[in-house]
């Protein structure tokens, strides 16, 4: 068995495997487009006698952790022919992909799991949820003209307008993709068909948008982005103005969107589901880039357990000098500090769980002083992402 990067000549075999594993059908035009966009060096394959038996794809991109933009390696397209499953091929490919990301200097990885428990074994952990609302037209806010500012519909080629609003908004979360032009065109707007409407506030700033579709008497809102309450209120009013065309609205808001409480009738249907998983690929560079607010002359020690990526399986001391310079070093032993797995560390830094929640669930172990310090220095991010790969 040969575990290696995919060759260009093996792209068609990879597409055949993807069609079978994910039960999709690609037209010849779609296959040509996939051949054009697939980067062989970003794909790891298990090959035997010239046949691709299993594959894993890497999507290099960048995410926001608040104001910090951090390189991220997305994992996607994990597939194996049925006759070769449960033979540890995926395990080997995931290990090669993580070594690859570490060598590229990418500190974190994300993926959408077919099975949460499967990927937990390899250090990935759930880091964000999705929320969906189903609203009848009678539960929508009042209709009418905007009370302040204006709303206009734009076309997909005006992605820069959407991007300007999105990038500022995305910085309040952990995990949002820093979308490039290609990401907007080939992923976001390709997947989220329909229309786009932009709100311009009274000061002349484009400060909110919705990506939405109206079909068969249903309004589907793929993205609802608002910088402030004026934008939120007027975008809802715009959606309500579709009342003569629809019976229901299905809306995908941000996980912390408070709009439900401003509805005249908030007894709507709400569903919440676990979404993407994340994994710190390399603890040392991750902590160097992560906005940890450690007080000067304070020391935090993390004893990290990572059975899959042994380069993380060590103890790290974080110290900030009087001058404000962060120092991170490996320590051989320490009687103080916090013991935790790479899964728990990832969930904590992404904001999916708090230190107190982790302590109640026995996911961390350490002195009260060290746990209190970790609780204080974490930025308290809200984890969320609108994208899929």
C-alpha positions as CSV (number, residue, x, y, z in Angstrom):
1,X,0.0,0.0,0.0
2,X,1.3,3.4,-1.0
3,X,0.3,6.4,1.1
4,X,1.2,9.6,-0.8
5,X,0.1,12.8,-2.5
6,X,-2.3,12.3,-5.4
7,X,-0.9,12.4,-9.0
8,X,-2.6,14.5,-11.6
9,X,-3.3,11.3,-13.6
10,X,-5.3,10.0,-10.6
11,X,-7.9,12.8,-10.5
12,X,-10.5,10.9,-12.5
13,X,-10.1,7.9,-10.1
14,X,-10.6,10.3,-7.2
15,X,-13.8,11.7,-8.8
16,X,-15.2,8.2,-9.4
17,X,-14.6,7.4,-5.7
18,X,-16.2,10.7,-4.6
19,X,-19.3,10.0,-6.8
20,X,-19.7,6.5,-5.3
21,X,-19.0,7.5,-1.6
22,X,-21.1,10.6,-1.5
23,X,-23.9,9.3,-3.9
24,X,-23.6,12.2,-6.3
25,X,-23.7,12.3,-10.1
26,X,-21.3,14.7,-11.9
27,X,-22.1,15.8,-15.4
28,X,-19.2,15.9,-17.8
29,X,-19.1,19.6,-17.5
30,X,-18.9,19.3,-13.7
31,X,-16.1,16.8,-14.0
32,X,-14.2,19.1,-16.3
33,X,-14.6,21.9,-13.7
34,X,-13.4,19.6,-10.9
35,X,-10.4,18.5,-12.9
36,X,-9.5,22.1,-13.4
37,X,-9.8,23.1,-9.8
38,X,-8.4,20.0,-7.9
39,X,-4.9,20.6,-6.7
40,X,-3.2,17.2,-6.6
41,X,-0.7,18.3,-3.9
42,X,-3.6,19.0,-1.5
43,X,-4.9,15.5,-1.8
44,X,-3.6,12.4,0.0
45,X,-4.4,9.0,-1.4
46,X,-3.9,5.3,-0.6
47,X,-3.0,3.5,-3.7
48,X,-2.5,-0.3,-4.4
49,X,-1.6,-1.7,-7.8
50,X,-2.4,1.6,-9.5
51,X,-5.9,1.9,-8.0
52,X,-6.9,4.8,-5.6
53,X,-8.6,3.0,-2.7
54,X,-9.0,5.9,-0.2
55,X,-8.5,9.7,-0.3
56,X,-8.5,12.8,1.9
57,X,-8.5,16.4,0.6
58,X,-7.0,19.5,2.2
59,X,-8.6,22.9,1.7
60,X,-6.1,25.6,2.7
61,X,-7.8,28.8,3.8
62,X,-7.9,31.4,6.6
63,X,-10.3,31.8,9.5
64,X,-11.1,34.5,12.0
65,X,-10.5,34.1,15.7
66,X,-11.9,37.5,16.6
67,X,-9.6,40.0,15.0
68,X,-6.9,37.4,14.4
69,X,-6.7,35.8,11.0
70,X,-5.2,32.3,11.3
71,X,-4.3,29.8,8.5
72,X,-6.6,26.8,8.6
73,X,-6.5,23.5,6.8
74,X,-10.0,22.2,6.0
75,X,-10.3,18.4,5.7
76,X,-12.9,17.2,3.1
77,X,-13.7,14.5,0.6
78,X,-12.7,11.7,3.0
79,X,-13.7,8.5,1.1
80,X,-12.8,4.8,0.8
81,X,-14.2,2.1,-1.4
82,X,-16.4,-0.2,0.7
83,X,-14.3,-3.3,0.2
84,X,-11.3,-1.5,1.8
85,X,-13.1,0.2,4.7
86,X,-12.1,-0.4,8.4
87,X,-8.6,-1.2,7.3
88,X,-7.1,2.0,8.9
89,X,-6.6,3.7,5.5
90,X,-8.4,6.8,6.6
91,X,-6.4,6.9,9.8
92,X,-3.1,6.8,7.8
93,X,-4.3,9.5,5.4
94,X,-5.5,11.8,8.2
95,X,-2.1,11.4,9.9
96,X,-0.3,12.4,6.7
97,X,-2.6,15.3,6.2
98,X,-2.0,16.6,9.7
99,X,1.8,16.2,9.3
100,X,1.4,18.1,6.0
101,X,-0.4,20.9,7.6
102,X,2.1,21.1,10.5
103,X,4.9,21.3,7.9
104,X,3.1,24.1,6.1
105,X,2.8,26.1,9.3
106,X,-1.0,25.7,9.5
107,X,-2.0,25.6,13.2
108,X,-5.6,24.5,13.1
109,X,-7.9,22.2,11.0
110,X,-11.6,22.0,10.6
111,X,-14.0,19.4,9.0
112,X,-17.6,18.4,8.7
113,X,-18.0,14.9,10.3
114,X,-20.0,12.0,9.0
115,X,-19.5,10.7,12.5
116,X,-18.5,12.9,15.5
117,X,-17.2,9.9,17.5
118,X,-15.0,8.8,14.6
119,X,-13.1,12.0,14.3
120,X,-12.9,12.5,18.1
121,X,-10.6,9.6,18.1
122,X,-8.1,11.6,16.0
123,X,-8.3,14.8,18.0
124,X,-11.1,16.8,16.3
125,X,-13.8,18.2,18.5
126,X,-17.2,19.9,17.9
127,X,-16.7,23.6,17.9
128,X,-19.8,25.2,16.6
129,X,-23.6,24.7,16.1
130,X,-26.1,25.8,13.5
131,X,-29.5,27.3,14.3
132,X,-32.6,27.3,12.1
133,X,-35.9,29.0,12.5
134,X,-39.2,28.2,10.8
135,X,-41.5,31.2,10.9
136,X,-45.0,31.5,9.5
137,X,-45.8,34.7,7.6
138,X,-48.1,35.8,10.4
139,X,-45.2,35.7,12.8
140,X,-43.1,38.1,10.8
141,X,-42.6,41.7,11.9
142,X,-44.6,44.6,10.5
143,X,-44.2,45.4,6.9
144,X,-43.5,48.8,5.4
145,X,-40.8,51.1,4.1
146,X,-37.5,51.4,5.9
147,X,-37.7,53.9,8.7
148,X,-34.0,54.8,8.3
149,X,-31.6,54.0,5.5
150,X,-32.5,52.0,2.5
151,X,-32.4,48.5,1.0
152,X,-31.4,47.5,-2.5
153,X,-31.1,44.1,-4.2
154,X,-27.7,43.4,-5.8
155,X,-26.3,40.8,-8.2
156,X,-23.9,38.1,-7.4
157,X,-21.1,39.8,-9.4
158,X,-21.3,42.5,-6.7
159,X,-19.7,40.1,-4.2
160,X,-17.3,42.8,-3.0
161,X,-20.2,44.7,-1.4
162,X,-21.2,41.6,0.5
163,X,-17.6,40.8,1.4
164,X,-17.1,44.3,2.9
165,X,-20.1,43.7,5.2
166,X,-19.2,40.1,6.0
167,X,-15.5,40.6,6.9
168,X,-16.2,43.2,9.6
169,X,-19.1,41.1,11.0
170,X,-17.1,37.9,10.9
171,X,-14.6,39.2,13.4
172,X,-16.9,38.9,16.3
173,X,-16.8,35.1,16.0
174,X,-14.4,32.2,16.1
175,X,-14.3,30.0,13.0
176,X,-15.6,32.2,10.3
177,X,-13.9,31.8,6.9
178,X,-12.0,34.8,5.7
179,X,-13.6,34.5,2.2
180,X,-11.6,35.2,-0.9
181,X,-13.0,36.2,-4.2
182,X,-12.8,32.5,-5.3
183,X,-14.6,31.4,-2.1
184,X,-17.4,33.9,-2.7
185,X,-17.9,32.9,-6.3
186,X,-17.2,29.2,-6.3
187,X,-18.5,28.2,-2.9
188,X,-20.8,30.7,-1.1
189,X,-22.8,32.0,-4.0
190,X,-22.7,28.7,-5.9
191,X,-24.3,26.9,-3.0
192,X,-26.6,29.6,-1.8
193,X,-28.7,30.3,-4.8
194,X,-31.2,33.2,-5.1
195,X,-30.9,36.8,-4.3
196,X,-29.0,39.3,-2.2
197,X,-30.3,42.4,-0.5
198,X,-28.1,45.0,1.2
199,X,-29.1,47.5,3.9
200,X,-27.4,51.0,3.8
201,X,-27.8,52.9,7.1
202,X,-28.5,56.5,7.6
203,X,-24.8,57.4,7.6
204,X,-24.4,55.9,4.1
205,X,-22.6,52.6,5.2
206,X,-23.6,49.3,3.8
207,X,-24.1,47.5,7.1
208,X,-26.1,44.4,6.6
209,X,-27.3,41.9,4.0
210,X,-29.4,38.8,3.4
211,X,-28.8,36.0,1.0
212,X,-32.2,34.5,0.3
213,X,-34.5,32.6,-2.1
214,X,-38.2,32.6,-2.7
215,X,-39.6,29.4,-4.1
216,X,-42.9,27.5,-3.9
217,X,-44.3,30.0,-1.3
218,X,-41.3,29.6,1.0
219,X,-38.7,32.2,1.8
220,X,-35.3,30.6,2.6
221,X,-32.7,32.9,4.2
222,X,-29.2,31.4,3.8
223,X,-27.3,34.2,5.5
224,X,-28.5,37.1,7.7
225,X,-25.7,39.5,8.5
226,X,-26.2,42.8,10.4
227,X,-23.7,45.1,12.0
228,X,-26.2,46.8,14.3
229,X,-29.9,46.8,15.4
230,X,-31.0,49.3,12.7
231,X,-29.7,46.9,10.1
232,X,-31.3,43.9,11.8
233,X,-34.7,45.6,12.1
234,X,-34.8,46.8,8.5
235,X,-33.7,43.5,7.0
236,X,-36.4,41.8,8.9
237,X,-38.9,44.4,7.6
238,X,-37.6,43.6,4.1
239,X,-38.2,39.9,4.6
240,X,-41.7,40.6,6.0
241,X,-42.5,42.5,2.8
242,X,-42.6,39.1,1.0
243,X,-45.8,38.2,2.9
244,X,-48.0,38.1,-0.2
245,X,-45.6,35.6,-1.8
246,X,-45.0,33.1,1.0
247,X,-46.6,31.0,3.7
248,X,-43.4,30.2,5.7
249,X,-39.9,31.5,6.1
250,X,-36.9,29.3,6.9
251,X,-34.1,31.3,8.3
252,X,-30.5,30.4,9.2
253,X,-29.3,33.1,11.7
254,X,-26.0,33.4,13.5
255,X,-25.9,31.2,16.6
256,X,-26.2,34.3,18.9
257,X,-28.7,36.2,16.8
258,X,-31.3,37.8,19.2
259,X,-33.9,38.4,16.5
260,X,-36.4,35.9,17.9
261,X,-37.0,38.1,20.9
262,X,-37.9,41.1,18.7
263,X,-40.6,39.2,16.8
264,X,-44.2,40.1,17.6
265,X,-44.9,36.4,18.1
266,X,-41.7,34.6,19.1
267,X,-43.2,31.1,19.5
268,X,-41.5,29.9,16.4
269,X,-39.9,26.5,15.6
270,X,-36.2,26.5,16.4
271,X,-33.7,23.7,15.8
272,X,-30.1,23.5,16.8
273,X,-27.6,21.0,15.6
274,X,-23.9,20.3,16.0
275,X,-22.0,21.4,12.9
276,X,-18.2,21.6,12.2
277,X,-15.4,20.1,14.2
278,X,-12.0,21.7,14.8
279,X,-8.5,20.5,15.8
280,X,-5.4,22.3,16.9
281,X,-2.8,20.9,14.5
282,X,0.3,22.3,16.2
283,X,-0.1,23.7,19.8
284,X,3.0,25.9,19.8
285,X,2.3,28.1,16.8
286,X,-1.4,28.1,17.6
287,X,-0.8,29.6,21.0
288,X,1.6,32.1,19.6
289,X,-1.1,33.5,17.3
290,X,-4.1,33.0,19.6
291,X,-5.2,36.2,21.5
292,X,-4.7,34.9,25.0
293,X,-4.9,37.8,27.5
294,X,-2.3,36.6,30.0
295,X,-1.5,39.2,32.7
296,X,2.2,40.3,32.9
297,X,4.4,38.1,35.0
298,X,1.7,35.4,35.2
299,X,2.5,31.8,34.2
300,X,0.0,29.2,32.8
301,X,1.0,25.6,32.3
302,X,-0.9,23.2,30.0
303,X,-0.3,19.5,30.1
304,X,-1.7,18.5,26.7
305,X,-2.5,14.9,25.8
306,X,-2.5,14.2,22.1
307,X,-2.2,10.5,21.2
308,X,-2.5,11.0,17.4
309,X,-0.1,13.9,16.9
310,X,2.8,13.2,19.3
311,X,4.4,16.6,18.7
312,X,1.6,18.1,20.8
313,X,1.7,15.5,23.5
314,X,3.7,17.6,26.0
315,X,3.6,20.3,28.6
316,X,3.7,24.0,27.7
317,X,4.4,26.9,29.9
318,X,3.0,30.3,28.9
319,X,4.5,33.4,30.5
320,X,4.1,37.1,29.7
321,X,7.0,39.3,30.7
322,X,6.7,42.7,32.4
323,X,7.2,44.2,29.0
324,X,4.3,42.3,27.5
325,X,6.2,39.7,25.5
326,X,4.6,36.3,25.4
327,X,6.9,33.4,25.9
328,X,5.9,29.8,25.2
329,X,8.2,26.9,26.0
330,X,8.1,23.2,26.5
331,X,8.7,22.0,30.0
332,X,9.7,18.5,31.0
333,X,7.7,18.3,34.2
334,X,5.6,20.5,36.5
335,X,3.6,19.9,39.6
336,X,1.3,22.7,38.7
337,X,-0.8,23.3,35.6
338,X,-3.9,22.0,33.8
339,X,-4.2,18.5,32.4
340,X,-6.5,18.2,29.3
341,X,-6.7,16.5,25.9
342,X,-6.2,18.2,22.5
343,X,-10.0,17.9,22.0
344,X,-10.8,19.8,25.2
345,X,-8.2,22.5,24.5
346,X,-9.6,23.0,21.1
347,X,-13.2,23.3,22.4
348,X,-12.0,25.8,25.1
349,X,-10.0,28.1,22.8
350,X,-12.8,28.2,20.2
351,X,-15.4,29.1,22.9
352,X,-17.6,26.0,22.5
353,X,-17.3,25.2,26.2
354,X,-16.1,27.2,29.2
355,X,-13.5,26.3,31.7
356,X,-16.2,25.8,34.3
357,X,-18.2,23.5,32.1
358,X,-15.1,21.5,31.3
359,X,-14.3,21.2,35.0
360,X,-17.9,20.0,35.8
361,X,-17.5,17.4,33.1
362,X,-14.1,16.3,34.4
363,X,-12.5,17.3,31.1
364,X,-9.8,19.3,32.8
365,X,-7.8,18.7,36.0
366,X,-5.7,21.3,37.8
367,X,-5.4,23.6,40.7
368,X,-8.1,26.2,41.3
369,X,-5.5,29.0,40.7
370,X,-4.6,27.7,37.3
371,X,-8.2,27.0,36.3
372,X,-9.2,30.4,37.4
373,X,-6.4,31.9,35.4
374,X,-7.3,30.0,32.2
375,X,-10.9,31.1,32.7
376,X,-9.8,34.8,32.9
377,X,-7.4,34.8,30.0
378,X,-9.6,33.1,27.3
379,X,-11.2,35.8,25.1
380,X,-14.7,34.2,25.4
381,X,-15.3,33.8,21.7
382,X,-18.7,32.8,20.2
383,X,-18.0,30.0,17.8
384,X,-19.9,30.1,14.5
385,X,-19.4,29.6,10.7
386,X,-21.8,30.0,7.7
387,X,-19.7,28.0,5.3
388,X,-19.4,24.3,4.3
389,X,-16.6,22.4,2.5
